[in-house]
Amino acid sequence: MIKFEQLPQGILSKIPELEKALSQDENIIFAYLFGSAASGRLRPLSDVDVAVYVKDTDSLAQYKLSLFDRLTGILGTTELDLVILNEASTNIAGRVLSNKRILADKDPFRRHRYESLVLREFFDFKIKEDGLYFRRYGIGR
C-alpha cells in the first residue's frame, strides 16, 4: 500500500540485486518476497513486501532498521514492508508463506521445518478465524 510515493519504473529488475544482498547477509537464514511483487500483480501504488528469518535475534529492532535502510537503497524506494519472521504472528507468517517467492535460503531443512510448523498453526488459526467472521458478519464457509 502506498504511503508516500509510487514505485519506481522497473522495480522488478532490482529483485536479483535484492536476492544477492539478502544471500550475502550472514544473519539471514532465509528470505521471501511476498504479496503483489511475488504474485506478479505489482501496481504503481503497491509496496514491496520482504520477509526474513534471522540467526541473531539480539537487538532485532536495530537490525531491522539497518536492513530496511540497505534494502530501500537497493530498491530506490521507501515503499518496503519488511517482516522479521522470528517475531511475526501466526497470522502474518502464514499469509507470507501462502504467497511467497524464495529470495535466499542458506538452510533448506530449517526453512522447511519453519514452513511446516507455521502452516499447520496457520491452518488451525484459519478455521477459528473463518468461524469468527461467519458468526460476526455472516460471511465465509
The first five atom37 places (N, CA, C, CB, O) and aatype in JSON, in Angstrom:
{
  "aatype": [12, 9, 11, 13, 6, 5, 10, 14, 5, 7, 9, 10, 15, 11, 9, 14, 6, 10, 6, 11, 0, 10, 15, 5, 3, 6, 2, 9, 9, 13, 0, 18, 10, 13, 7, 15, 0, 0, 15, 7, 1, 10, 1, 14, 10, 15, 3, 19, 3, 19, 0, 19, 18, 19, 11, 3, 16, 3, 15, 10, 0, 5, 18, 11, 10, 15, 10, 13, 3, 1, 10, 16, 7, 9, 10, 7, 16, 16, 6, 10, 3, 10, 19, 9, 10, 2, 6, 0, 15, 16, 2, 9, 0, 7, 1, 19, 10, 15, 2, 11, 1, 9, 10, 0, 3, 11, 3, 14, 13, 1, 1, 8, 1, 18, 6, 15, 10, 19, 10, 1, 6, 13, 13, 3, 13, 11, 9, 11, 6, 3, 7, 10, 18, 13, 1, 1, 18, 7, 9, 7, 1],
  "atom_mask": [
    [1, 1, 1, 1, 1],
    [1, 1, 1, 1, 1],
    [1, 1, 1, 1, 1],
    [1, 1, 1, 1, 1],
    [1, 1, 1, 1, 1],
    [1, 1, 1, 1, 1],
    [1, 1, 1, 1, 1],
    [1, 1, 1, 1, 1],
    [1, 1, 1, 1, 1],
    [1, 1, 1, 0, 1],
    [1, 1, 1, 1, 1],
    [1, 1, 1, 1, 1],
    [1, 1, 1, 1, 1],
    [1, 1, 1, 1, 1],
    [1, 1, 1, 1, 1],
    [1, 1, 1, 1, 1],
    [1, 1, 1, 1, 1],
    [1, 1, 1, 1, 1],
    [1, 1, 1, 1, 1],
    [1, 1, 1, 1, 1],
    [1, 1, 1, 1, 1],
    [1, 1, 1, 1, 1],
    [1, 1, 1, 1, 1],
    [1, 1, 1, 1, 1],
    [1, 1, 1, 1, 1],
    [1, 1, 1, 1, 1],
    [1, 1, 1, 1, 1],
    [1, 1, 1, 1, 1],
    [1, 1, 1, 1, 1],
    [1, 1, 1, 1, 1],
    [1, 1, 1, 1, 1],
    [1, 1, 1, 1, 1],
    [1, 1, 1, 1, 1],
    [1, 1, 1, 1, 1],
    [1, 1, 1, 0, 1],
    [1, 1, 1, 1, 1],
    [1, 1, 1, 1, 1],
    [1, 1, 1, 1, 1],
    [1, 1, 1, 1, 1],
    [1, 1, 1, 0, 1],
    [1, 1, 1, 1, 1],
    [1, 1, 1, 1, 1],
    [1, 1, 1, 1, 1],
    [1, 1, 1, 1, 1],
    [1, 1, 1, 1, 1],
    [1, 1, 1, 1, 1],
    [1, 1, 1, 1, 1],
    [1, 1, 1, 1, 1],
    [1, 1, 1, 1, 1],
    [1, 1, 1, 1, 1],
    [1, 1, 1, 1, 1],
    [1, 1, 1, 1, 1],
    [1, 1, 1, 1, 1],
    [1, 1, 1, 1, 1],
    [1, 1, 1, 1, 1],
    [1, 1, 1, 1, 1],
    [1, 1, 1, 1, 1],
    [1, 1, 1, 1, 1],
    [1, 1, 1, 1, 1],
    [1, 1, 1, 1, 1],
    [1, 1, 1, 1, 1],
    [1, 1, 1, 1, 1],
    [1, 1, 1, 1, 1],
    [1, 1, 1, 1, 1],
    [1, 1, 1, 1, 1],
    [1, 1, 1, 1, 1],
    [1, 1, 1, 1, 1],
    [1, 1, 1, 1, 1],
    [1, 1, 1, 1, 1],
    [1, 1, 1, 1, 1],
    [1, 1, 1, 1, 1],
    [1, 1, 1, 1, 1],
    [1, 1, 1, 0, 1],
    [1, 1, 1, 1, 1],
    [1, 1, 1, 1, 1],
    [1, 1, 1, 0, 1],
    [1, 1, 1, 1, 1],
    [1, 1, 1, 1, 1],
    [1, 1, 1, 1, 1],
    [1, 1, 1, 1, 1],
    [1, 1, 1, 1, 1],
    [1, 1, 1, 1, 1],
    [1, 1, 1, 1, 1],
    [1, 1, 1, 1, 1],
    [1, 1, 1, 1, 1],
    [1, 1, 1, 1, 1],
    [1, 1, 1, 1, 1],
    [1, 1, 1, 1, 1],
    [1, 1, 1, 1, 1],
    [1, 1, 1, 1, 1],
    [1, 1, 1, 1, 1],
    [1, 1, 1, 1, 1],
    [1, 1, 1, 1, 1],
    [1, 1, 1, 0, 1],
    [1, 1, 1, 1, 1],
    [1, 1, 1, 1, 1],
    [1, 1, 1, 1, 1],
    [1, 1, 1, 1, 1],
    [1, 1, 1, 1, 1],
    [1, 1, 1, 1, 1],
    [1, 1, 1, 1, 1],
    [1, 1, 1, 1, 1],
    [1, 1, 1, 1, 1],
    [1, 1, 1, 1, 1],
    [1, 1, 1, 1, 1],
    [1, 1, 1, 1, 1],
    [1, 1, 1, 1, 1],
    [1, 1, 1, 1, 1],
    [1, 1, 1, 1, 1],
    [1, 1, 1, 1, 1],
    [1, 1, 1, 1, 1],
    [1, 1, 1, 1, 1],
    [1, 1, 1, 1, 1],
    [1, 1, 1, 1, 1],
    [1, 1, 1, 1, 1],
    [1, 1, 1, 1, 1],
    [1, 1, 1, 1, 1],
    [1, 1, 1, 1, 1],
    [1, 1, 1, 1, 1],
    [1, 1, 1, 1, 1],
    [1, 1, 1, 1, 1],
    [1, 1, 1, 1, 1],
    [1, 1, 1, 1, 1],
    [1, 1, 1, 1, 1],
    [1, 1, 1, 1, 1],
    [1, 1, 1, 1, 1],
    [1, 1, 1, 1, 1],
    [1, 1, 1, 1, 1],
    [1, 1, 1, 1, 1],
    [1, 1, 1, 1, 1],
    [1, 1, 1, 0, 1],
    [1, 1, 1, 1, 1],
    [1, 1, 1, 1, 1],
    [1, 1, 1, 1, 1],
    [1, 1, 1, 1, 1],
    [1, 1, 1, 1, 1],
    [1, 1, 1, 1, 1],
    [1, 1, 1, 0, 1],
    [1, 1, 1, 1, 1],
    [1, 1, 1, 0, 1],
    [1, 1, 1, 1, 1]
  ],
  "atom_positions": [
    [[0.84, -1.16, 0.0], [0.0, 0.0, 0.0], [0.89, 1.24, 0.0], [-0.96, -0.01, 1.21], [1.89, 1.3, 0.72]],
    [[0.53, 2.2, -0.8], [1.35, 3.41, -0.92], [1.25, 4.25, 0.36], [0.92, 4.24, -2.15], [0.17, 4.44, 0.91]],
    [[2.37, 4.74, 0.78], [2.4, 5.62, 1.94], [2.84, 7.01, 1.51], [3.34, 5.06, 3.03], [2.23, 8.01, 1.89]],
    [[3.89, 7.07, 0.72], [4.43, 8.37, 0.35], [4.66, 8.55, -1.15], [5.71, 8.58, 1.06], [4.52, 9.67, -1.65]],
    [[5.0, 7.5, -1.87], [5.39, 7.66, -3.27], [5.04, 6.42, -4.09], [6.89, 7.94, -3.37], [4.86, 5.33, -3.54]],
    [[4.95, 6.61, -5.39], [4.75, 5.47, -6.28], [6.06, 4.71, -6.44], [4.22, 5.94, -7.66], [7.14, 5.26, -6.27]],
    [[5.92, 3.44, -6.78], [7.12, 2.63, -7.02], [7.83, 3.11, -8.27], [6.75, 1.13, -7.15], [7.18, 3.52, -9.23]],
    [[9.16, 3.06, -8.28], [9.9, 3.44, -9.48], [9.64, 2.45, -10.62], [11.4, 3.52, -9.18], [9.34, 1.28, -10.38]],
    [[9.77, 2.92, -11.84], [9.63, 2.04, -13.01], [10.71, 0.97, -12.95], [9.73, 2.85, -14.34], [11.84, 1.24, -12.54]],
    [[10.37, -0.23, -13.36], [11.35, -1.31, -13.45], [11.85, -1.83, -12.12], [0.0, 0.0, 0.0], [12.96, -2.34, -12.03]],
    [[11.04, -1.7, -11.08], [11.5, -2.15, -9.76], [11.73, -3.65, -9.72], [10.48, -1.76, -8.69], [12.59, -4.12, -8.97]],
    [[10.98, -4.41, -10.51], [11.17, -5.87, -10.52], [12.55, -6.25, -11.05], [10.09, -6.53, -11.36], [13.06, -7.33, -10.74]],
    [[13.16, -5.39, -11.85], [14.5, -5.69, -12.35], [15.56, -5.58, -11.25], [14.85, -4.72, -13.5], [16.7, -6.01, -11.43]],
    [[15.18, -5.02, -10.1], [16.12, -4.89, -8.98], [16.05, -6.08, -8.02], [15.83, -3.61, -8.21], [16.82, -6.17, -7.07]],
    [[15.11, -7.01, -8.27], [14.95, -8.17, -7.39], [16.21, -9.04, -7.35], [13.76, -9.01, -7.85], [16.58, -9.48, -6.26]],
    [[16.9, -9.31, -8.48], [18.14, -10.09, -8.39], [19.2, -9.45, -7.47], [18.74, -10.28, -9.77], [19.91, -10.15, -6.75]],
    [[19.28, -8.14, -7.5], [20.22, -7.44, -6.61], [19.78, -7.58, -5.14], [20.32, -5.93, -7.0], [20.61, -7.7, -4.24]],
    [[18.47, -7.57, -4.94], [17.92, -7.79, -3.6], [18.25, -9.2, -3.12], [16.39, -7.56, -3.61], [18.63, -9.39, -1.97]],
    [[18.09, -10.19, -4.0], [18.43, -11.58, -3.68], [19.89, -11.7, -3.27], [18.14, -12.51, -4.88], [20.22, -12.38, -2.29]],
    [[20.76, -11.05, -4.01], [22.19, -11.12, -3.73], [22.51, -10.52, -2.35], [22.99, -10.38, -4.82], [23.26, -11.1, -1.57]],
    [[21.93, -9.37, -2.07], [22.18, -8.71, -0.78], [21.67, -9.56, 0.39], [21.51, -7.33, -0.75], [22.33, -9.67, 1.42]],
    [[20.5, -10.16, 0.23], [19.94, -10.99, 1.29], [20.75, -12.27, 1.48], [18.48, -11.34, 0.98], [20.94, -12.73, 2.61]],
    [[21.23, -12.85, 0.39], [22.04, -14.07, 0.47], [23.4, -13.81, 1.11], [22.24, -14.65, -0.93], [23.95, -14.69, 1.77]],
    [[23.93, -12.61, 0.93], [25.25, -12.28, 1.49], [25.2, -11.84, 2.95], [25.88, -11.2, 0.66], [26.23, -11.8, 3.62]],
    [[24.02, -11.51, 3.44], [23.88, -11.1, 4.83], [24.01, -12.33, 5.72], [22.5, -10.37, 5.08], [23.19, -13.25, 5.64]],
    [[25.04, -12.37, 6.55], [25.33, -13.54, 7.37], [24.27, -13.82, 8.43], [26.67, -13.37, 8.04], [24.17, -14.94, 8.92]],
    [[23.48, -12.83, 8.78], [22.45, -13.01, 9.8], [21.16, -13.6, 9.24], [22.15, -11.69, 10.47], [20.34, -14.12, 10.0]],
    [[20.97, -13.54, 7.94], [19.73, -14.03, 7.33], [19.87, -15.5, 6.99], [19.37, -13.21, 6.07], [20.81, -15.9, 6.3]],
    [[18.93, -16.31, 7.47], [18.91, -17.74, 7.17], [18.1, -17.99, 5.9], [18.33, -18.55, 8.35], [18.53, -18.72, 5.01]],
    [[16.93, -17.37, 5.82], [16.13, -17.43, 4.59], [15.29, -16.18, 4.48], [15.24, -18.7, 4.57], [15.01, -15.5, 5.46]],
    [[14.88, -15.88, 3.25], [14.12, -14.67, 2.98], [13.13, -14.92, 1.85], [15.05, -13.5, 2.62], [13.37, -15.73, 0.96]],
    [[12.02, -14.21, 1.92], [10.97, -14.33, 0.92], [10.57, -12.97, 0.38], [9.75, -15.05, 1.5], [10.64, -11.96, 1.07]],
    [[10.14, -12.97, -0.86], [9.38, -11.88, -1.44], [7.94, -12.36, -1.38], [9.85, -11.52, -2.94], [7.67, -13.51, -1.74]],
    [[7.02, -11.54, -0.94], [5.62, -11.96, -0.87], [4.72, -10.82, -1.29], [5.27, -12.45, 0.55], [5.18, -9.71, -1.55]],
    [[3.43, -11.09, -1.34], [2.48, -10.05, -1.72], [2.43, -9.86, -3.22], [0.0, 0.0, 0.0], [2.69, -10.79, -3.99]],
    [[2.09, -8.65, -3.63], [1.86, -8.37, -5.05], [3.12, -8.53, -5.89], [1.31, -6.97, -5.22], [3.03, -8.91, -7.06]],
    [[4.27, -8.26, -5.34], [5.52, -8.41, -6.1], [5.8, -9.88, -6.4], [6.71, -7.8, -5.33], [6.31, -10.21, -7.47]],
    [[5.48, -10.77, -5.47], [5.71, -12.2, -5.66], [4.69, -12.82, -6.61], [5.68, -12.93, -4.32], [5.0, -13.76, -7.34]],
    [[3.48, -12.29, -6.59], [2.42, -12.87, -7.42], [2.36, -12.26, -8.82], [1.09, -12.69, -6.74], [1.58, -12.72, -9.66]],
    [[3.17, -11.24, -9.07], [3.18, -10.61, -10.39], [2.07, -9.59, -10.58], [0.0, 0.0, 0.0], [1.79, -9.18, -11.71]],
    [[1.43, -9.18, -9.5], [0.35, -8.19, -9.59], [0.79, -6.83, -9.04], [-0.9, -8.69, -8.83], [-0.01, -6.1, -8.46]],
    [[2.05, -6.52, -9.23], [2.6, -5.26, -8.73], [2.02, -4.09, -9.51], [4.14, -5.26, -8.82], [2.0, -4.1, -10.74]],
    [[1.55, -3.1, -8.8], [0.97, -1.89, -9.39], [1.79, -0.68, -8.91], [-0.55, -1.73, -8.99], [2.55, -0.8, -7.95]],
    [[1.65, 0.45, -9.57], [2.41, 1.63, -9.14], [2.13, 2.04, -7.69], [2.1, 2.8, -10.05], [2.99, 2.64, -7.04]],
    [[0.94, 1.72, -7.18], [0.6, 2.1, -5.81], [0.85, 0.97, -4.81], [-0.86, 2.51, -5.75], [0.43, 1.07, -3.65]],
    [[1.53, -0.08, -5.24], [1.88, -1.19, -4.34], [3.12, -0.84, -3.53], [2.1, -2.5, -5.14], [3.76, 0.19, -3.75]],
    [[3.45, -1.73, -2.6], [4.75, -1.67, -1.95], [5.43, -3.01, -2.18], [4.62, -1.34, -0.42], [4.81, -3.95, -2.68]],
    [[6.69, -3.1, -1.83], [7.45, -4.34, -1.97], [7.49, -5.0, -0.6], [8.9, -4.08, -2.54], [7.89, -4.38, 0.39]],
    [[7.07, -6.26, -0.54], [6.99, -6.99, 0.72], [8.11, -8.01, 0.8], [5.62, -7.67, 0.88], [8.23, -8.88, -0.07]],
    [[8.92, -7.92, 1.85], [10.05, -8.84, 2.06], [9.97, -9.36, 3.49], [11.43, -8.13, 1.79], [9.73, -8.61, 4.43]],
    [[10.16, -10.67, 3.64], [10.19, -11.29, 4.97], [11.5, -12.04, 5.13], [8.97, -12.26, 5.17], [11.96, -12.7, 4.2]],
    [[12.11, -11.92, 6.31], [13.39, -12.59, 6.58], [13.32, -13.34, 7.9], [14.55, -11.57, 6.59], [12.63, -12.93, 8.83]],
    [[14.06, -14.44, 7.97], [14.24, -15.2, 9.21], [15.72, -15.09, 9.54], [13.77, -16.72, 9.07], [16.57, -15.42, 8.71]],
    [[16.03, -14.64, 10.76], [17.42, -14.33, 11.1], [17.97, -15.25, 12.2], [17.53, -12.89, 11.55], [17.22, -15.85, 12.97]],
    [[19.3, -15.35, 12.24], [20.0, -16.15, 13.26], [19.98, -15.45, 14.61], [21.45, -16.42, 12.84], [19.5, -15.99, 15.6]],
    [[20.52, -14.24, 14.61], [20.74, -13.5, 15.85], [19.56, -12.57, 16.1], [22.05, -12.69, 15.78], [19.32, -11.62, 15.35]],
    [[18.82, -12.86, 17.17], [17.65, -12.03, 17.47], [17.94, -10.97, 18.53], [16.51, -12.91, 17.93], [17.03, -10.28, 18.99]],
    [[19.21, -10.84, 18.93], [19.58, -9.76, 19.84], [19.53, -8.45, 19.07], [21.0, -10.0, 20.46], [19.91, -8.4, 17.9]],
    [[19.07, -7.41, 19.71], [18.93, -6.08, 19.1], [18.25, -6.16, 17.73], [20.3, -5.39, 18.96], [18.74, -5.62, 16.74]],
    [[17.11, -6.84, 17.71], [16.36, -7.05, 16.47], [15.84, -5.75, 15.87], [15.21, -7.99, 16.73], [15.82, -5.6, 14.65]],
    [[15.43, -4.82, 16.71], [14.92, -3.54, 16.22], [16.0, -2.79, 15.44], [14.4, -2.68, 17.38], [15.75, -2.25, 14.37]],
    [[17.21, -2.75, 16.0], [18.32, -2.07, 15.33], [18.67, -2.76, 14.02], [19.55, -2.02, 16.24], [18.92, -2.11, 13.01]],
    [[18.68, -4.09, 14.04], [18.98, -4.85, 12.82], [17.93, -4.59, 11.75], [19.05, -6.36, 13.14], [18.26, -4.42, 10.58]],
    [[16.66, -4.56, 12.15], [15.58, -4.32, 11.19], [15.73, -2.95, 10.53], [14.2, -4.43, 11.88], [15.54, -2.81, 9.32]],
    [[16.06, -1.94, 11.31], [16.27, -0.6, 10.75], [17.44, -0.58, 9.77], [16.53, 0.42, 11.88], [17.35, 0.02, 8.7]],
    [[18.52, -1.25, 10.13], [19.69, -1.32, 9.26], [19.36, -2.05, 7.96], [20.85, -2.02, 9.99], [19.74, -1.6, 6.87]],
    [[18.66, -3.17, 8.07], [18.29, -3.94, 6.88], [17.32, -3.15, 6.01], [17.67, -5.29, 7.29], [17.44, -3.16, 4.79]],
    [[16.37, -2.48, 6.63], [15.42, -1.66, 5.89], [16.16, -0.6, 5.08], [14.41, -0.99, 6.85], [15.85, -0.36, 3.91]],
    [[17.14, 0.03, 5.71], [17.93, 1.07, 5.03], [18.68, 0.5, 3.83], [18.92, 1.71, 6.02], [18.69, 1.11, 2.76]],
    [[19.3, -0.68, 4.01], [20.03, -1.3, 2.89], [19.1, -1.69, 1.75], [20.79, -2.53, 3.38], [19.41, -1.46, 0.58]],
    [[17.95, -2.28, 2.09], [17.04, -2.75, 1.05], [16.37, -1.6, 0.3], [15.97, -3.65, 1.66], [16.16, -1.68, -0.91]],
    [[16.03, -0.53, 1.01], [15.44, 0.62, 0.32], [16.47, 1.29, -0.58], [14.88, 1.63, 1.34], [16.11, 1.86, -1.62]],
    [[17.73, 1.24, -0.2], [18.79, 1.76, -1.06], [18.89, 0.97, -2.36], [0.0, 0.0, 0.0], [19.1, 1.55, -3.42]],
    [[18.75, -0.34, -2.27], [18.8, -1.2, -3.47], [17.58, -0.96, -4.35], [18.88, -2.68, -3.07], [17.7, -0.84, -5.57]],
    [[16.4, -0.89, -3.72], [15.16, -0.76, -4.48], [14.92, 0.65, -5.0], [13.99, -1.19, -3.63], [14.2, 0.85, -5.98]],
    [[15.51, 1.63, -4.35], [15.31, 3.01, -4.76], [13.96, 3.57, -4.34], [0.0, 0.0, 0.0], [13.47, 4.53, -4.94]],
    [[13.37, 2.99, -3.3], [12.1, 3.47, -2.76], [11.99, 3.08, -1.3], [10.9, 2.91, -3.57], [12.58, 2.09, -0.86]],
    [[11.23, 3.86, -0.54], [10.97, 3.51, 0.85], [9.66, 2.74, 0.99], [10.93, 4.77, 1.71], [9.24, 2.42, 2.11]],
    [[9.02, 2.45, -0.12], [7.76, 1.68, -0.09], [8.08, 0.2, 0.07], [6.93, 1.92, -1.4], [7.87, -0.6, -0.84]],
    [[8.58, -0.14, 1.24], [9.01, -1.5, 1.57], [8.34, -1.92, 2.87], [10.56, -1.6, 1.68], [8.36, -1.18, 3.85]],
    [[7.75, -3.1, 2.86], [7.21, -3.69, 4.08], [8.14, -4.83, 4.46], [5.72, -4.18, 3.89], [8.18, -5.85, 3.77]],
    [[8.88, -4.67, 5.54], [9.86, -5.66, 5.98], [9.34, -6.39, 7.21], [11.22, -4.98, 6.29], [9.04, -5.78, 8.23]],
    [[9.22, -7.72, 7.1], [8.73, -8.55, 8.19], [9.87, -9.42, 8.69], [7.52, -9.43, 7.74], [10.54, -10.1, 7.91]],
    [[10.1, -9.41, 10.0], [11.06, -10.32, 10.62], [10.25, -11.53, 11.09], [11.85, -9.63, 11.82], [9.47, -11.42, 12.04]],
    [[10.43, -12.66, 10.44], [9.61, -13.83, 10.71], [9.8, -14.39, 12.12], [9.91, -14.9, 9.71], [8.89, -15.01, 12.66]],
    [[10.96, -14.17, 12.71], [11.21, -14.65, 14.07], [10.2, -14.1, 15.07], [12.63, -14.27, 14.51], [9.89, -14.75, 16.06]],
    [[9.69, -12.91, 14.8], [8.77, -12.26, 15.73], [7.38, -12.05, 15.14], [9.33, -10.94, 16.18], [6.54, -11.39, 15.77]],
    [[7.12, -12.58, 13.96], [5.82, -12.39, 13.3], [4.75, -13.27, 13.93], [5.94, -12.68, 11.8], [5.03, -14.38, 14.38]],
    [[3.54, -12.76, 13.95], [2.41, -13.55, 14.45], [2.12, -14.69, 13.48], [1.15, -12.66, 14.65], [2.55, -14.67, 12.32]],
    [[1.38, -15.68, 13.95], [0.99, -16.81, 13.1], [0.21, -16.32, 11.89], [0.15, -17.82, 13.9], [0.41, -16.82, 10.79]],
    [[-0.66, -15.35, 12.1], [-1.47, -14.81, 11.01], [-0.6, -14.19, 9.92], [-2.45, -13.77, 11.54], [-0.78, -14.48, 8.73]],
    [[0.34, -13.35, 10.3], [1.23, -12.7, 9.33], [2.13, -13.72, 8.66], [2.08, -11.61, 10.02], [2.24, -13.74, 7.43]],
    [[2.79, -14.57, 9.44], [3.71, -15.57, 8.88], [2.98, -16.51, 7.92], [4.39, -16.37, 10.0], [3.52, -16.86, 6.87]],
    [[1.78, -16.93, 8.28], [1.0, -17.81, 7.41], [0.64, -17.15, 6.1], [0.0, 0.0, 0.0], [0.67, -17.79, 5.05]],
    [[0.31, -15.88, 6.15], [-0.04, -15.16, 4.91], [1.2, -14.93, 4.04], [-0.71, -13.81, 5.25], [1.11, -14.93, 2.82]],
    [[2.35, -14.74, 4.68], [3.61, -14.64, 3.92], [3.85, -15.94, 3.17], [4.81, -14.32, 4.86], [4.16, -15.93, 1.98]],
    [[3.72, -17.07, 3.88], [4.01, -18.37, 3.27], [2.97, -18.78, 2.24], [4.09, -19.43, 4.35], [3.25, -19.63, 1.38]],
    [[1.79, -18.2, 2.3], [0.74, -18.54, 1.33], [1.02, -17.96, -0.05], [-0.6, -18.04, 1.83], [0.47, -18.42, -1.04]],
    [[1.87, -16.94, -0.1], [2.14, -16.27, -1.37], [3.59, -15.79, -1.36], [1.15, -15.07, -1.61], [3.85, -14.6, -1.17]],
    [[4.51, -16.71, -1.56], [5.93, -16.36, -1.39], [6.76, -16.73, -2.61], [6.49, -17.05, -0.17], [6.39, -17.58, -3.42]],
    [[7.89, -16.06, -2.68], [8.96, -16.42, -3.62], [10.24, -16.38, -2.8], [9.02, -15.43, -4.89], [10.53, -15.39, -2.14]],
    [[11.01, -17.45, -2.84], [12.23, -17.53, -2.03], [13.3, -16.64, -2.65], [12.73, -19.0, -1.93], [13.62, -16.74, -3.83]],
    [[13.86, -15.76, -1.81], [14.94, -14.88, -2.25], [16.3, -15.37, -1.76], [14.69, -13.46, -1.75], [17.31, -15.19, -2.44]],
    [[16.32, -15.99, -0.59], [17.57, -16.52, -0.02], [17.21, -17.76, 0.8], [18.31, -15.44, 0.87], [16.18, -17.79, 1.47]],
    [[18.08, -18.76, 0.75], [17.84, -19.99, 1.5], [19.17, -20.66, 1.82], [16.91, -20.96, 0.71], [19.7, -21.43, 1.01]],
    [[19.72, -20.37, 2.99], [21.02, -20.92, 3.39], [20.89, -22.23, 4.15], [21.77, -19.91, 4.23], [21.86, -22.96, 4.3]],
    [[19.69, -22.52, 4.64], [19.46, -23.74, 5.42], [18.09, -24.31, 5.05], [19.56, -23.46, 6.97], [17.11, -24.08, 5.77]],
    [[18.01, -25.04, 3.93], [16.71, -25.54, 3.45], [15.96, -26.38, 4.48], [16.91, -26.35, 2.21], [14.74, -26.29, 4.57]],
    [[16.67, -27.2, 5.26], [16.0, -28.02, 6.26], [15.3, -27.15, 7.3], [17.0, -28.97, 6.95], [14.15, -27.39, 7.66]],
    [[15.99, -26.14, 7.77], [15.41, -25.23, 8.76], [14.22, -24.48, 8.18], [16.47, -24.23, 9.27], [13.2, -24.28, 8.85]],
    [[14.35, -24.06, 6.92], [13.24, -23.36, 6.26], [12.03, -24.27, 6.13], [13.67, -22.85, 4.87], [10.91, -23.85, 6.43]],
    [[12.23, -25.52, 5.7], [11.12, -26.46, 5.57], [10.45, -26.73, 6.92], [11.6, -27.78, 4.95], [9.23, -26.8, 7.02]],
    [[11.28, -26.88, 7.95], [10.74, -27.11, 9.3], [9.91, -25.92, 9.76], [11.89, -27.38, 10.3], [8.83, -26.09, 10.32]],
    [[10.42, -24.72, 9.51], [9.69, -23.5, 9.87], [8.37, -23.42, 9.11], [10.55, -22.24, 9.59], [7.32, -23.17, 9.7]],
    [[8.43, -23.63, 7.79], [7.22, -23.56, 6.98], [6.18, -24.58, 7.44], [7.56, -23.78, 5.5], [4.99, -24.25, 7.53]],
    [[6.61, -25.79, 7.72], [5.7, -26.84, 8.16], [4.99, -26.45, 9.45], [6.45, -28.16, 8.34], [3.77, -26.57, 9.57]],
    [[5.75, -25.99, 10.42], [5.18, -25.6, 11.7], [4.21, -24.43, 11.54], [6.29, -25.23, 12.69], [3.08, -24.48, 12.04]],
    [[4.65, -23.39, 10.86], [3.83, -22.19, 10.72], [2.55, -22.49, 9.94], [4.62, -21.07, 10.03], [1.48, -22.02, 10.31]],
    [[2.65, -23.25, 8.86], [1.46, -23.53, 8.07], [0.46, -24.38, 8.84], [1.84, -24.23, 6.77], [-0.75, -24.17, 8.72]],
    [[0.93, -25.34, 9.63], [0.0, -26.12, 10.47], [-0.7, -25.21, 11.47], [0.75, -27.26, 11.21], [-1.92, -25.31, 11.65]],
    [[0.05, -24.34, 12.12], [-0.55, -23.4, 13.07], [-1.51, -22.45, 12.37], [0.54, -22.61, 13.81], [-2.58, -22.14, 12.88]],
    [[-1.11, -21.98, 11.18], [-1.93, -21.03, 10.43], [-3.25, -21.66, 10.0], [-1.17, -20.51, 9.21], [-4.3, -21.02, 10.11]],
    [[-3.21, -22.89, 9.51], [-4.45, -23.54, 9.07], [-5.38, -23.79, 10.25], [-4.14, -24.86, 8.34], [-6.6, -23.67, 10.11]],
    [[-4.83, -24.12, 11.41], [-5.66, -24.24, 12.62], [-6.26, -22.89, 12.98], [-4.82, -24.79, 13.8], [-7.45, -22.8, 13.31]],
    [[-5.45, -21.84, 12.91], [-5.91, -20.49, 13.2], [-6.99, -20.07, 12.2], [-4.74, -19.5, 13.15], [-7.99, -19.45, 12.58]],
    [[-6.79, -20.41, 10.93], [-7.71, -20.0, 9.87], [-9.11, -20.57, 10.09], [-7.17, -20.45, 8.51], [-10.1, -19.91, 9.79]],
    [[-9.2, -21.8, 10.6], [-10.5, -22.4, 10.89], [-11.24, -21.55, 11.93], [-10.34, -23.86, 11.4], [-12.43, -21.27, 11.77]],
    [[-10.54, -21.16, 12.98], [-11.15, -20.32, 14.01], [-11.49, -18.93, 13.47], [-10.21, -20.2, 15.22], [-12.54, -18.38, 13.78]],
    [[-10.6, -18.38, 12.65], [-10.83, -17.06, 12.08], [-12.06, -17.07, 11.17], [-9.61, -16.59, 11.29], [-12.89, -16.17, 11.25]],
    [[-12.18, -18.08, 10.33], [-13.34, -18.18, 9.44], [-14.63, -18.3, 10.23], [-13.19, -19.38, 8.49], [-15.64, -17.69, 9.89]],
    [[-14.6, -19.1, 11.31], [-15.77, -19.23, 12.17], [-16.15, -17.92, 12.82], [0.0, 0.0, 0.0], [-17.33, -17.58, 12.92]],
    [[-15.15, -17.17, 13.25], [-15.38, -15.86, 13.85], [-16.02, -14.91, 12.85], [-14.07, -15.27, 14.38], [-17.0, -14.24, 13.17]],
    [[-15.48, -14.85, 11.64], [-16.05, -13.99, 10.6], [-17.47, -14.4, 10.26], [-15.18, -14.02, 9.35], [-18.34, -13.55, 10.04]],
    [[-17.71, -15.7, 10.22], [-19.05, -16.19, 9.89], [-20.05, -15.78, 10.97], [-19.04, -17.72, 9.71], [-21.14, -15.3, 10.67]],
    [[-19.66, -15.98, 12.25], [-20.57, -15.6, 13.34], [-20.77, -14.09, 13.4], [-20.02, -16.1, 14.67], [-21.87, -13.62, 13.68]],
    [[-19.72, -13.33, 13.15], [-19.8, -11.88, 13.3], [-20.45, -11.19, 12.11], [-18.43, -11.3, 13.52], [-21.28, -10.3, 12.28]],
    [[-20.08, -11.62, 10.91], [-20.53, -10.91, 9.71], [-21.38, -11.76, 8.78], [-19.34, -10.41, 8.96], [-21.92, -11.25, 7.79]],
    [[-21.52, -13.04, 9.08], [-22.31, -13.91, 8.21], [-21.64, -14.2, 6.88], [0.0, 0.0, 0.0], [-22.31, -14.51, 5.9]],
    [[-20.3, -14.1, 6.85], [-19.58, -14.38, 5.61], [-18.65, -15.57, 5.81], [-18.78, -13.15, 5.14], [-18.25, -15.87, 6.93]],
    [[-18.32, -16.22, 4.74], [-17.41, -17.36, 4.81], [-18.15, -18.67, 4.67], [0.0, 0.0, 0.0], [-19.37, -18.7, 4.5]],
    [[-17.41, -19.73, 4.75], [-17.89, -21.1, 4.61], [-18.66, -21.22, 3.37], [-18.74, -21.52, 5.79], [-19.17, -22.3, 3.06]]
  ]
}
